[in-house]
Amino acid sequence: MKGPQHFVFALVEDFTHLALTCAVDPLRIANLLSGKQLYRWSFASADGERAVGSDASVLLTHHKFSELPDYDRLFVLSGLDVQKKDHSALIAALRREERKRGKPIGALCSGAYVLAQAGFLDGQAAAIHWEYHDGFMEEFPEVNLLRNVFVADEKHITASGGTATADLMLHLIERDHGYDLSVAVADQMVYSAARDATAAQKVSLQSRNGMRNAHLAKAIEIMRANLDEPVSPALIAGKIGLSIRQLERLFGKYLNSSPKKYYMDMRLERARNLLLQTEMSVIDVAIACGFESAGHFSRVYRVAYGISPMMQRGRLS
């Protein structure tokens, strides 16, 4: 690869500083560990002078949205109240860049909202911070919104924010410069369980979903208490006083999933954590997560994560 890749981060007011740090520092560390300038980066804002983060930090910027330099990747990074801001100037700049250069334009944290407003995400999969899911799905039904930590196999890459941004950058470093460097960067960050794109955002019962509906919260509580010995959705529905059809509608409305799939995703997430964080054998992990055989577990796990449980143990993602 000739010369360093130039990443430009277009910062919307009240951008999330954690996401920015998780985006830039892996690139910095990759340069440090490789002994080469593999990456360089610069920042853009509306006035080309500064951007204010949601934590009231002030970052000096290099470019105006209307005067972006040449780049290899451009990421829109926003944070709080993204849906309440006027993004017309940024969207106009993004559309010009798309016509002029046609180079990769992505989004971090709530930045996917800006790309969706610009029409860039129509008909493609995307990720956004879980806090924006309900409103985003209502406003942009043409976007295939996923609960993944990031989506990297589309024209417009998106990451859900926070440490998911680090997961995306490690993925890009691996793709550009190899697995060994990405692992070394993760080690330097003391980041021992980097996630791949298929990992779901960790949405808890306190995360604006389950706590909105007592029946849903109870159903998920039953699932979580029975990960090693799964019970049927019909039995869960009966325990909380609903029909199976009512339960399915509830999961579809709040979680964009079926009870069966959500339950399986919970079991697989626990299995992945056990593989990464313990020394349990694959068969013991399978049993602990309610799978009757290692073979069945391995097949389901590979479909979900694109890697076998045994291979997962030897990798960070």
HELIX and SHEET records of a PDB file:
HELIX    1   1 HIS A   17  SER A   34  1                                  18    
HELIX    2   2 PHE A   65  GLU A   67  5                                   3    
HELIX    3   3 VAL A   82  LYS A   84  5                                   3    
HELIX    4   4 SER A   88  LYS A  100  1                                  13    
HELIX    5   5 ALA A  112  GLN A  117  1                                   6    
HELIX    6   6 TRP A  130  TYR A  132  5                                   3    
HELIX    7   7 HIS A  133  GLU A  139  1                                   7    
HELIX    8   8 THR A  163  HIS A  177  1                                  15    
HELIX    9   9 TYR A  179  GLN A  188  1                                  10    
HELIX   10  10 GLY A  210  ARG A  212  5                                   3    
HELIX   11  11 ALA A  214  ALA A  225  1                                  12    
HELIX   12  12 PRO A  233  LYS A  239  1                                   7    
HELIX   13  13 ILE A  244  LEU A  255  1                                  12    
HELIX   14  14 PRO A  259  GLN A  277  1                                  19    
HELIX   15  15 VAL A  282  ALA A  288  1                                   7    
HELIX   16  16 ALA A  294  TYR A  305  1                                  12    
HELIX   17  17 PRO A  309  ARG A  313  1                                   5    
SHEET    1   A 7 HIS A  63  LYS A  64  0                                        
SHEET    2   A 7 TYR A  39  SER A  45  1                                        
SHEET    3   A 7 GLN A   5  LEU A  11  1                                        
SHEET    4   A 7 ARG A  73  SER A  78  1                                        
SHEET    5   A 7 ILE A 105  CYS A 109  1                                        
SHEET    6   A 7 THR A 158  ALA A 159  1                                        
SHEET    7   A 7 PHE A 150  VAL A 151 -1                                        
SHEET    1   B 2 ARG A  50  VAL A  52  0                                        
SHEET    2   B 2 VAL A  58  LEU A  60 -1                                        
SHEET    1   C 2 ALA A 125  ALA A 127  0                                        
SHEET    2   C 2 ASN A 144  LEU A 146  1                                        
END                                                                             
